[in-house]
Amino acid sequence: MKNLVGTSSSHATGAKAAKKVNFFKALRSLRASREKNENKNSLLRQWHGPLTDQLVLHPGDFGLGKVPAKFKPDATTRVVCGFCSTGCSLDVHLKDGKAVNLSPSANYPVNLGMACPKGWEALTPLGAADRGTTPLRRGADGQWQAATWDTAAKLFCDGFKDIVARHGPESIAFLSTGQICTEELALLGALFKFGMGGVHCDSNTRQCMATSHVAYKQSFGFDAPPFTYADFEESDVLVFIGSNICIAHPIMWQRVLRNKKNPRIIVVDPRRTETAMNATQHLALQPKSDLTLLYGIAHILIANGWIDRTFIERSTVDFETFSEFVRPFTPEKVAAETGLKVDDLLQVAETIHRGKAVSFWWTMGVNQGHESTRTAQAIINLALMTGNIGRPGTGANSITGQCNAMGSRLFANVTSLFGRDFRNAEHRSEISKLLDIPVEKIPAQNSWAYDQIVQGIADGKIKGLWVIATNSSHSWIDQENFNRLAEQLEFLVVQDLYPTTETAERAHLFLPAAGWGEKEGTLINSERRIGLVKNVSPAPGQALSDFSIFRLIARAWGCGEMFRDWSSPEAVFQILKKLSAGQPCDVTGIRDYKMIDDHGGIQWPFSSVQFSVSSFQTESAELKTESLKLETFRERRLFEDGRFFTPDGRAKFLFDLPRPLAEPVDAEYPFILLTGRGTSAQWHTNTRTGKSDVLRKLYPARPYVEIHPDDAARLEIRRNTGVALISRRSRVECMAFITTNVQRGQVFVPMHYGIANKLTRSDFDPHSRQPNYKYCAVRLEAVKK
Ligand code: SF4
């Protein structure tokens, strides 16, 4: 019975199942037929998305071709991009005075009608849902509470004044950025040091350009990148050292591609980067053996007499000592220490020798090293000894990182007293007179560098910190250490576009700032070109420009009167002109913002003595008073006369023996961790680029590590599976990307993901105090999930 019932039941179940199958078959067929009909219909009618009249294209005017109605502008205006140091110009399309879209400016000497993905998406981060729209104070429950600007300014002043009263003026500090306008940086530096009585402050330019700053200053007598972008097109040999220009500075790379001389391109990089893939010779050296390599190349050039004696004798000092110094750096020794072949070294030296116009370019692969200043100077030495400087297509050329790193280096009043020395009484007196500020308000000591400020927190000396437009909790080296210390601060104020950054999440007070495109001011790009940022979009809610926030704080602090003349960004630009007079960065010849705008940006120097305003105002091809054509003004390089900014006008050969690494690999941590840029769609900590749907589609969402196939096989790590990276600081997990682009024993993690700096080690170049992000020891483990 049981069986029978069972059989009967099985039959019933079988029939039911058959019915079910038929039902699903019928359903699938019905769906397929409906979809077919819908597809047919969708040619005529679609139920979702924009309406037809929104899709119709109309003449956009302003040379924009056809655009949808909602993007049809009634005006356009040029604004220089606020991401990287290339300084491209973007034509912002305006409707009723507000930005609706943008496109790259065609007639701008930097980008010539091109922009990278970040530039195209520059307006998007302004509309992000998590913009800060009101000041926020941390409540007793740890949650944000909205506050008025009056309350926020009072909390700011009470908090910092209380700390100063208890611990002295050296107990407060700020960390700023190369992302805000020059005028804002100048006001911030003046407010903090002269108005608030603070001493210690630094900027995130310490993380990218401090090395170039110090290297140039020591070698040339001033922080002066000598090149203009036209040099990319005029070289017949381009040497890129630690620079993945293809993705880090894609528009500069486009300038290289426009070079009609079929140039030799030498790339020095441990990784087979996108730039290395396009090189005529790639030197995949061992990480941080670059200083040895550069000395080795100098050795070969000198040994073969491939040097420019005339230039050396006329324009440099200390060549003979340098020549003696590099004698032991024989090709055999250098090959052994760099992992390269002797023939490779000889080939590089010969290519440099044969080049008529050789340019040397470097960026973070050099700057972010443990002996970065001497490495940068080893590059400068090669340019000097071969006479490759001051001529078209030549130069020892540091490519800047952030859009206004150069503005920060010149005018932030952080490491130097507006280009002078805080410790020099005459300089303090000069600045006091120029700015009408009591001399006793100017500190007579230098500020601590970024790492010293962080150490100051650890030592209990820094109690209050103001972080402006930077995300230290993500970007600072040995990030977890920084975050532990940030928790110890009595008062942390973050001023930013978003209260959601890793740093803002730890703050006691948040000040909502306007972003690029919501304010005005100037930025200075890699080739020293001053460009204009304009207010083309209203800031959300109560957010204010950084400039206005600084003015508000000055009033609340009680030093507003000291800055009565610093009334607007353009008024500050006029003050900066005054401060620049007679300096290598003299810009007294620039009349006003309009002149910058009219002429596609203007490179410093541009002194009123050198270039008369009246001549420059003449737009005709022939300029009258100085018979200089406009082109001469548009693309200028330094040192054409072989004179440098040192007291005797000669550049210096500077050098030191290579130093050992602080954390070499060993049996426990056998892999070298390299970090760097991931894609052209990501910018630094991804605070802004992460807000764009378009940009997010252009890079992997999950953090990943590049591993050589042999290492992956040995450790049983498979493609796209989890892998743990472990350093002496932290353990993180990410996805495995197996590629021969990295060498055996090396791994690479893009800096944009928060995991990278959990692993990096606090280690600094002794001259520039720039962090060494490019080498620490890690081990790998497959994650068995
Ligand atoms: S290359 Fe730099 S400046 Fe140019 S559009 Fe891209 S991010 Fe902006």
Boltz pocket constraint, residues with backbone or C-beta under 6 A from the ligand:
constraints:
  - pocket:
      binder: B
      contacts: [[A, 81], [A, 82], [A, 83], [A, 84], [A, 85], [A, 86], [A, 87], [A, 88], [A, 111], [A, 114], [A, 115], [A, 116], [A, 117], [A, 118], [A, 119], [A, 120], [A, 248], [A, 249], [A, 250], [A, 251], [A, 252]]
      max_distance: 6.0
